[in-house]
Amino acid sequence: MTTESRPANSGERRSSGDAVLAAAAGVVVLTTVAATVVGAYADGGDAARGAAAGGAVAVLVLAFGTFSLNVVSRVMPAASLALAMLTYLFQMTLTLVILLAISRSGALETSLDRRWLGLTLILGVIAWMVGHVVAAQRARIPAFEPVIGSPSDKTGVDAH
């Protein structure tokens, strides 16, 4: 049966949400490293710094949102959908605020290439989505927890 759980290892096991978060963040870090190397080779130090900054913005904003949603979904599962919508709004707002702060700081004129920052931010978000979907599909996340002793419970253990 596809919903059967695997036996827990003797060591402490990460939750499925934490594993998905780590996988998605890892994909973004790899994408950022690749873009930074290509940027440094193609356009120099400003491009490499811009690429690194774009990737950092992507991974930090998206990881914070996913971590927050994981915590709330463990504590209050019923609030997950509403929080997911609010988290999306917060992530977009935070990204805009960070980009505005970078722009107003003058770093885009002196030490960061705006094209590489934007390109790597976009690539980081795409990489996050792909990594997140693939990791979530591979994770064994039950849709619900069966009630022990119910007719659908196949363990045969009665709750009484």
ROSE-4610 file (N, C-alpha, C; in Angstrom, 1 decimal, always signed):
// ROSE-4610
residu = [M/M/M/T/T/T/T/T/T/E/E/E/S/S/S/R/R/R/P/P/P/A/A/A/N/N/N/S/S/S/G/G/G/E/E/E/R/R/R/R/R/R/S/S/S/S/S/S/G/G/G/D/D/D/A/A/A/V/V/V/L/L/L/A/A/A/A/A/A/A/A/A/A/A/A/G/G/G/V/V/V/V/V/V/V/V/V/L/L/L/T/T/T/T/T/T/V/V/V/A/A/A/A/A/A/T/T/T/V/V/V/V/V/V/G/G/G/A/A/A/Y/Y/Y/A/A/A/D/D/D/G/G/G/G/G/G/D/D/D/A/A/A/A/A/A/R/R/R/G/G/G/A/A/A/A/A/A/A/A/A/G/G/G/G/G/G/A/A/A/V/V/V/A/A/A/V/V/V/L/L/L/V/V/V/L/L/L/A/A/A/F/F/F/G/G/G/T/T/T/F/F/F/S/S/S/L/L/L/N/N/N/V/V/V/V/V/V/S/S/S/R/R/R/V/V/V/M/M/M/P/P/P/A/A/A/A/A/A/S/S/S/L/L/L/A/A/A/L/L/L/A/A/A/M/M/M/L/L/L/T/T/T/Y/Y/Y/L/L/L/F/F/F/Q/Q/Q/M/M/M/T/T/T/L/L/L/T/T/T/L/L/L/V/V/V/I/I/I/L/L/L/L/L/L/A/A/A/I/I/I/S/S/S/R/R/R/S/S/S/G/G/G/A/A/A/L/L/L/E/E/E/T/T/T/S/S/S/L/L/L/D/D/D/R/R/R/R/R/R/W/W/W/L/L/L/G/G/G/L/L/L/T/T/T/L/L/L/I/I/I/L/L/L/G/G/G/V/V/V/I/I/I/A/A/A/W/W/W/M/M/M/V/V/V/G/G/G/H/H/H/V/V/V/V/V/V/A/A/A/A/A/A/Q/Q/Q/R/R/R/A/A/A/R/R/R/I/I/I/P/P/P/A/A/A/F/F/F/E/E/E/P/P/P/V/V/V/I/I/I/G/G/G/S/S/S/P/P/P/S/S/S/D/D/D/K/K/K/T/T/T/G/G/G/V/V/V/D/D/D/A/A/A/H/H/H]
num = [1/1/1/2/2/2/3/3/3/4/4/4/5/5/5/6/6/6/7/7/7/8/8/8/9/9/9/10/10/10/11/11/11/12/12/12/13/13/13/14/14/14/15/15/15/16/16/16/17/17/17/18/18/18/19/19/19/20/20/20/21/21/21/22/22/22/23/23/23/24/24/24/25/25/25/26/26/26/27/27/27/28/28/28/29/29/29/30/30/30/31/31/31/32/32/32/33/33/33/34/34/34/35/35/35/36/36/36/37/37/37/38/38/38/39/39/39/40/40/40/41/41/41/42/42/42/43/43/43/44/44/44/45/45/45/46/46/46/47/47/47/48/48/48/49/49/49/50/50/50/51/51/51/52/52/52/53/53/53/54/54/54/55/55/55/56/56/56/57/57/57/58/58/58/59/59/59/60/60/60/61/61/61/62/62/62/63/63/63/64/64/64/65/65/65/66/66/66/67/67/67/68/68/68/69/69/69/70/70/70/71/71/71/72/72/72/73/73/73/74/74/74/75/75/75/76/76/76/77/77/77/78/78/78/79/79/79/80/80/80/81/81/81/82/82/82/83/83/83/84/84/84/85/85/85/86/86/86/87/87/87/88/88/88/89/89/89/90/90/90/91/91/91/92/92/92/93/93/93/94/94/94/95/95/95/96/96/96/97/97/97/98/98/98/99/99/99/100/100/100/101/101/101/102/102/102/103/103/103/104/104/104/105/105/105/106/106/106/107/107/107/108/108/108/109/109/109/110/110/110/111/111/111/112/112/112/113/113/113/114/114/114/115/115/115/116/116/116/117/117/117/118/118/118/119/119/119/120/120/120/121/121/121/122/122/122/123/123/123/124/124/124/125/125/125/126/126/126/127/127/127/128/128/128/129/129/129/130/130/130/131/131/131/132/132/132/133/133/133/134/134/134/135/135/135/136/136/136/137/137/137/138/138/138/139/139/139/140/140/140/141/141/141/142/142/142/143/143/143/144/144/144/145/145/145/146/146/146/147/147/147/148/148/148/149/149/149/150/150/150/151/151/151/152/152/152/153/153/153/154/154/154/155/155/155/156/156/156/157/157/157/158/158/158/159/159/159/160/160/160]
x = [+0.8/+0.0/+0.9/+0.5/+1.4/+1.4/+0.5/+0.4/+1.1/+1.6/+2.2/+3.5/+3.7/+4.9/+6.1/+7.2/+8.5/+8.8/+9.5/+9.9/+10.9/+10.8/+11.7/+13.1/+14.1/+15.4/+15.7/+16.8/+17.1/+17.5/+18.0/+18.4/+17.2/+17.3/+16.2/+16.0/+14.8/+14.4/+13.9/+14.3/+13.8/+12.3/+11.5/+10.2/+10.2/+9.2/+9.1/+9.3/+8.7/+8.7/+10.2/+10.9/+12.3/+13.2/+12.9/+13.6/+13.3/+12.1/+11.7/+12.4/+12.4/+13.0/+14.5/+15.2/+16.6/+16.9/+16.1/+16.3/+16.1/+15.0/+14.8/+15.9/+16.3/+17.4/+18.7/+18.9/+20.2/+20.2/+19.0/+19.0/+19.2/+18.7/+18.9/+20.4/+21.0/+22.4/+23.3/+23.0/+23.8/+23.5/+22.3/+22.0/+22.8/+22.8/+23.5/+25.0/+25.6/+27.0/+27.3/+26.5/+26.7/+26.6/+25.6/+25.4/+26.5/+27.0/+28.1/+29.4/+29.7/+30.9/+30.7/+29.6/+29.4/+29.4/+28.8/+28.9/+30.3/+31.1/+32.5/+33.3/+33.1/+33.8/+33.3/+32.0/+31.5/+31.6/+31.4/+31.3/+32.1/+32.8/+33.7/+33.1/+33.8/+33.4/+32.1/+31.7/+30.3/+29.2/+29.4/+28.4/+28.4/+29.5/+29.6/+28.9/+29.2/+28.6/+27.1/+26.7/+25.2/+24.5/+25.1/+24.6/+24.5/+25.5/+25.5/+24.4/+24.2/+23.2/+21.8/+21.6/+20.3/+19.9/+20.9/+20.6/+20.4/+21.1/+20.9/+19.6/+19.1/+17.7/+16.7/+16.9/+15.9/+15.9/+17.0/+17.0/+16.6/+17.0/+16.6/+15.1/+14.6/+13.1/+12.3/+12.6/+11.8/+12.0/+13.2/+13.4/+12.7/+12.7/+12.0/+10.5/+9.9/+8.5/+8.1/+8.9/+8.6/+8.8/+9.8/+10.0/+8.9/+8.4/+7.3/+6.0/+5.8/+4.6/+4.7/+5.9/+6.1/+5.8/+6.2/+6.0/+4.5/+3.8/+2.4/+1.6/+2.0/+1.2/+1.3/+2.4/+2.6/+1.7/+1.6/+0.9/-0.6/-0.9/-2.3/-2.6/-2.8/-3.0/-4.1/-5.2/-6.3/-6.0/-5.0/-4.6/-3.6/-3.2/-2.1/-2.4/-3.6/-3.9/-4.0/-4.6/-4.7/-3.3/-2.4/-1.1/-0.3/-0.5/+0.2/+0.0/-1.2/-1.6/-0.9/-0.9/-0.3/+1.2/+1.8/+3.2/+3.7/+2.9/+3.2/+3.2/+2.2/+2.2/+3.4/+3.7/+4.9/+6.2/+6.3/+7.5/+7.7/+6.6/+6.7/+7.1/+6.4/+6.7/+8.1/+8.6/+9.9/+11.0/+10.7/+11.6/+11.7/+10.5/+10.5/+11.2/+11.0/+11.7/+13.2/+13.7/+15.1/+15.7/+15.0/+15.5/+15.5/+14.5/+14.4/+15.6/+15.9/+17.0/+18.3/+18.5/+19.7/+19.9/+18.8/+18.8/+19.1/+18.5/+18.7/+20.1/+20.7/+22.0/+23.1/+22.8/+23.8/+24.7/+24.5/+25.3/+25.2/+24.0/+23.8/+24.7/+25.1/+25.9/+27.4/+27.7/+29.1/+29.7/+28.9/+29.5/+28.7/+27.4/+26.6/+26.1/+26.1/+25.5/+24.0/+23.1/+21.7/+21.2/+21.7/+21.3/+21.5/+22.7/+23.0/+22.2/+22.0/+21.2/+19.8/+19.2/+17.8/+17.7/+18.7/+18.7/+18.8/+19.7/+19.9/+18.7/+18.1/+16.9/+15.8/+15.6/+14.6/+14.9/+16.2/+16.6/+16.5/+16.8/+16.7/+15.3/+14.3/+12.9/+12.4/+12.8/+12.4/+13.1/+14.3/+15.0/+14.3/+13.9/+13.2/+11.9/+11.2/+9.9/+10.1/+11.0/+11.3/+11.8/+12.8/+13.3/+12.3/+11.4/+10.4/+9.3/+8.9/+7.9/+8.4/+9.7/+10.3/+10.5/+11.0/+11.2/+9.9/+8.9/+7.6/+6.9/+7.1/+6.6/+7.3/+8.5/+9.3/+9.1/+8.7/+8.5/+7.3/+7.3/+6.2/+5.4/+4.5/+3.7/+2.2/+1.7/+0.4/-0.6/-1.7/-2.8/-3.6/-3.6/-4.3/-3.8/-4.0/-3.6/-4.8/-4.8/-6.0/-6.2/-7.5/-7.8/-7.7/-6.9/-6.7/-8.0/-8.3/-9.6/-10.7/-10.5/-11.6/-11.6/-12.7/-12.8/-11.7/-11.2/-10.1/-8.7/-8.6/-7.3/-7.0/-5.9/-5.5/-4.6/-4.3/-3.3/-3.9/-5.3/-6.0/-5.8/-5.3/-5.1/-6.3/-6.9/-8.1/-7.6/-8.3/-7.9/-8.4/-9.2/-9.7/-8.9]
y = [-1.2/+0.0/+1.2/+2.2/+3.4/+4.3/+4.2/+5.1/+4.4/+3.2/+2.6/+3.4/+3.5/+4.3/+3.4/+3.9/+3.1/+3.1/+2.0/+2.0/+3.1/+3.7/+4.7/+4.2/+4.9/+4.5/+4.7/+4.1/+4.2/+5.6/+6.4/+7.8/+8.7/+9.9/+10.9/+11.2/+11.2/+11.4/+12.8/+13.5/+14.8/+14.6/+15.6/+15.6/+15.7/+15.3/+15.4/+16.9/+17.8/+19.2/+19.7/+19.3/+19.7/+19.1/+17.9/+17.3/+18.0/+18.4/+19.1/+20.5/+21.1/+22.5/+22.4/+21.4/+21.2/+20.9/+20.0/+19.7/+20.9/+21.7/+22.9/+23.9/+24.1/+25.1/+24.6/+23.3/+22.8/+23.0/+22.9/+23.1/+24.6/+25.5/+26.9/+27.3/+26.7/+27.0/+26.5/+25.3/+24.8/+25.7/+26.2/+27.1/+28.4/+28.9/+30.2/+30.0/+28.9/+28.7/+28.7/+28.0/+27.9/+29.3/+30.0/+31.3/+32.3/+32.2/+33.0/+32.7/+31.4/+31.1/+31.5/+31.3/+31.8/+33.3/+34.0/+35.4/+36.0/+35.4/+35.8/+35.6/+34.5/+34.2/+35.1/+35.4/+36.1/+37.6/+38.1/+39.6/+40.1/+39.3/+39.8/+39.7/+40.4/+40.4/+41.0/+42.1/+42.6/+41.7/+40.9/+39.9/+38.8/+38.4/+37.3/+37.7/+38.9/+39.4/+39.6/+40.1/+40.2/+38.9/+37.9/+36.5/+36.0/+36.1/+35.6/+36.3/+37.6/+38.4/+37.9/+37.7/+37.3/+35.9/+35.0/+33.7/+33.7/+34.5/+34.7/+35.2/+36.2/+36.7/+35.6/+34.8/+33.8/+32.7/+32.2/+31.1/+31.6/+32.8/+33.2/+33.5/+34.2/+34.5/+33.3/+32.4/+31.2/+30.2/+30.1/+29.1/+29.6/+30.9/+31.5/+31.2/+31.4/+31.2/+29.7/+28.8/+27.4/+26.9/+27.4/+27.0/+27.4/+28.7/+29.2/+28.3/+28.0/+27.2/+25.8/+25.2/+23.9/+23.9/+24.9/+25.0/+25.1/+26.0/+26.2/+25.0/+24.3/+23.2/+22.0/+22.0/+20.9/+21.3/+22.6/+23.0/+23.1/+23.8/+24.1/+23.7/+22.4/+22.1/+22.8/+23.1/+23.7/+25.1/+25.8/+27.1/+27.1/+26.0/+25.9/+26.6/+26.5/+27.1/+28.6/+29.1/+30.6/+31.1/+30.4/+30.9/+30.8/+29.8/+29.7/+30.9/+31.4/+32.6/+33.8/+33.9/+35.0/+35.0/+33.8/+33.6/+34.1/+33.7/+34.1/+35.6/+36.3/+37.7/+38.3/+37.7/+38.2/+38.0/+36.9/+36.6/+37.6/+37.9/+38.9/+40.3/+40.6/+41.9/+42.0/+41.0/+41.0/+41.1/+40.3/+40.4/+41.8/+42.4/+43.8/+44.8/+44.6/+45.5/+45.3/+44.1/+43.8/+44.4/+44.2/+44.7/+46.3/+46.8/+48.3/+48.8/+48.1/+48.5/+48.4/+47.3/+47.2/+48.3/+48.6/+49.7/+51.0/+51.3/+52.6/+52.7/+51.6/+51.6/+52.1/+52.0/+52.4/+51.2/+50.0/+48.9/+48.5/+48.7/+48.3/+49.2/+50.3/+51.2/+50.9/+50.4/+50.3/+48.9/+47.9/+46.6/+45.4/+45.6/+44.5/+44.8/+43.7/+43.8/+43.5/+44.4/+44.3/+43.1/+42.9/+41.9/+40.5/+40.3/+39.0/+38.8/+39.9/+39.7/+39.3/+40.0/+39.6/+38.3/+37.9/+36.6/+35.5/+35.7/+34.6/+34.5/+35.6/+35.6/+34.8/+35.1/+34.4/+32.9/+32.6/+31.2/+30.5/+31.2/+30.7/+30.3/+31.2/+30.9/+29.7/+29.6/+28.5/+27.2/+27.3/+26.1/+25.7/+26.6/+26.3/+25.6/+26.1/+25.4/+24.0/+23.8/+22.5/+21.6/+22.0/+21.2/+20.9/+21.9/+21.7/+20.7/+20.8/+19.9/+18.4/+18.3/+17.0/+16.4/+17.1/+16.6/+16.3/+17.1/+16.8/+15.6/+15.4/+14.2/+12.9/+13.0/+11.8/+11.6/+12.6/+12.5/+11.6/+10.9/+10.1/+10.9/+11.8/+12.6/+12.1/+11.6/+11.0/+12.2/+11.9/+12.9/+13.1/+12.0/+12.1/+11.1/+11.2/+10.2/+9.4/+8.1/+7.2/+7.1/+7.0/+6.8/+5.3/+5.0/+3.6/+3.0/+1.8/+1.2/+1.5/+2.4/+2.7/+1.6/+1.5/+0.4/+0.4/+1.6/+1.7/+1.4/+1.2/+0.9/-0.6/-0.8/-2.2/-2.8/-2.1/-2.6/-3.6/-3.6/-4.5/-4.1/-3.0/-2.6/-1.7/-2.1/-1.4/-0.3/+0.9/+2.0/+1.8/+0.9/+0.7/-0.3]
z = [+0.0/+0.0/+0.0/-0.7/-0.9/+0.3/+1.2/+2.4/+3.6/+3.5/+4.6/+5.0/+6.2/+6.7/+6.8/+6.6/+6.7/+8.2/+8.6/+10.1/+10.3/+11.5/+11.9/+12.1/+11.7/+12.0/+13.5/+13.9/+15.3/+15.7/+14.7/+15.0/+14.8/+15.2/+15.0/+13.5/+13.1/+11.7/+11.5/+10.4/+10.0/+9.5/+9.7/+9.2/+7.6/+7.0/+5.5/+5.1/+5.8/+5.4/+5.5/+6.5/+6.6/+5.5/+5.1/+4.0/+2.6/+2.4/+1.2/+1.2/+2.3/+2.5/+2.1/+2.7/+2.5/+1.0/+0.4/-1.0/-1.9/-1.7/-2.5/-2.3/-1.1/-0.8/-1.5/-1.5/-2.1/-3.6/-4.2/-5.7/-6.0/-5.1/-5.4/-5.1/-4.1/-3.9/-5.0/-5.6/-6.7/-7.9/-8.2/-9.3/-9.1/-7.9/-7.6/-7.8/-7.3/-7.5/-9.0/-9.8/-11.2/-11.9/-11.5/-12.1/-11.7/-10.5/-10.0/-10.8/-11.0/-11.8/-13.2/-13.9/-15.2/-15.3/-14.3/-14.3/-14.2/-13.3/-13.1/-14.4/-15.1/-16.3/-17.4/-17.5/-18.7/-18.5/-17.3/-17.1/-15.9/-15.2/-14.2/-12.8/-11.9/-10.4/-10.1/-10.7/-10.5/-10.8/-11.9/-12.3/-11.3/-10.8/-9.9/-8.5/-8.1/-6.9/-7.0/-8.2/-8.5/-8.5/-9.1/-9.1/-7.7/-7.0/-5.6/-4.8/-4.9/-4.2/-4.6/-5.9/-6.4/-5.9/-5.9/-5.3/-3.8/-3.1/-1.7/-1.3/-2.1/-1.8/-2.1/-3.2/-3.5/-2.4/-2.0/-1.0/+0.4/+0.8/+2.1/+2.2/+1.3/+1.3/+1.2/+0.2/+0.1/+1.2/+1.7/+2.8/+4.1/+4.3/+5.5/+5.4/+4.2/+4.0/+4.2/+3.6/+3.7/+5.1/+5.8/+7.2/+8.1/+7.9/+8.7/+8.4/+7.1/+6.8/+7.4/+7.4/+8.0/+9.5/+10.2/+11.6/+11.9/+11.2/+11.4/+11.0/+10.0/+9.5/+10.5/+11.3/+12.3/+13.5/+13.8/+15.0/+14.8/+13.7/+13.3/+11.9/+11.5/+10.1/+9.4/+10.2/+9.5/+9.0/+9.6/+9.2/+8.0/+7.5/+6.5/+5.2/+4.7/+3.4/+3.5/+4.6/+4.8/+5.0/+5.8/+6.0/+4.7/+3.9/+2.6/+1.7/+1.7/+0.9/+1.5/+2.8/+3.5/+3.3/+3.4/+3.2/+1.8/+0.8/-0.6/-0.7/-0.1/-0.1/+0.6/+1.7/+2.5/+1.7/+1.1/+0.3/-0.8/-1.5/-2.6/-2.1/-1.0/-0.4/+0.1/+0.8/+1.3/+0.2/-0.9/-2.1/-2.7/-2.8/-3.3/-2.4/-1.1/-0.1/-0.2/-0.3/-0.4/-1.7/-2.8/-4.1/-4.0/-3.4/-3.3/-2.4/-1.3/-0.5/-1.2/-2.0/-2.8/-3.8/-4.4/-5.4/-4.8/-3.7/-3.0/-2.4/-2.1/-1.4/-2.4/-3.7/-4.7/-5.1/-4.5/-4.8/-6.3/-6.9/-8.3/-9.2/-8.8/-9.6/-9.4/-8.2/-7.8/-7.8/-7.3/-7.0/-7.5/-7.9/-8.3/-9.7/-10.5/-11.8/-11.7/-12.1/-11.9/-12.8/-14.0/-14.9/-14.3/-13.7/-13.1/-11.8/-11.1/-9.8/-10.2/-11.2/-11.6/-12.2/-13.1/-13.7/-12.7/-11.8/-10.8/-9.8/-9.5/-8.6/-9.3/-10.6/-11.4/-11.5/-11.8/-11.9/-10.6/-9.5/-8.1/-7.8/-8.2/-7.9/-8.7/-10.0/-10.8/-10.2/-9.9/-9.3/-8.0/-7.2/-5.9/-6.2/-7.2/-7.5/-8.0/-8.9/-9.4/-8.3/-7.5/-6.4/-5.3/-5.0/-4.0/-4.5/-5.8/-6.3/-6.4/-6.9/-7.0/-5.6/-4.6/-3.3/-2.6/-2.8/-2.2/-2.8/-4.1/-4.7/-4.2/-3.9/-3.4/-1.9/-1.2/+0.3/+0.5/+1.6/+2.0/+3.1/+2.6/+3.4/+3.4/+4.5/+4.5/+4.3/+3.6/+3.4/+4.7/+5.6/+6.8/+7.8/+9.0/+10.0/+10.4/+10.1/+10.4/+11.9/+12.3/+13.7/+14.0/+15.0/+15.4/+15.9/+15.3/+15.7/+14.7/+13.8/+12.8/+11.8/+11.0/+10.0/+8.9/+8.7/+7.7/+8.2/+9.6/+10.2/+10.0/+9.4/+9.1/+10.1/+11.2/+12.1/+13.1/+13.2/+14.1/+15.6/+15.9/+17.3/+17.6/+18.7/+19.2/+20.1/+20.0/+20.9/+22.3/+22.6/+24.0/+24.7]
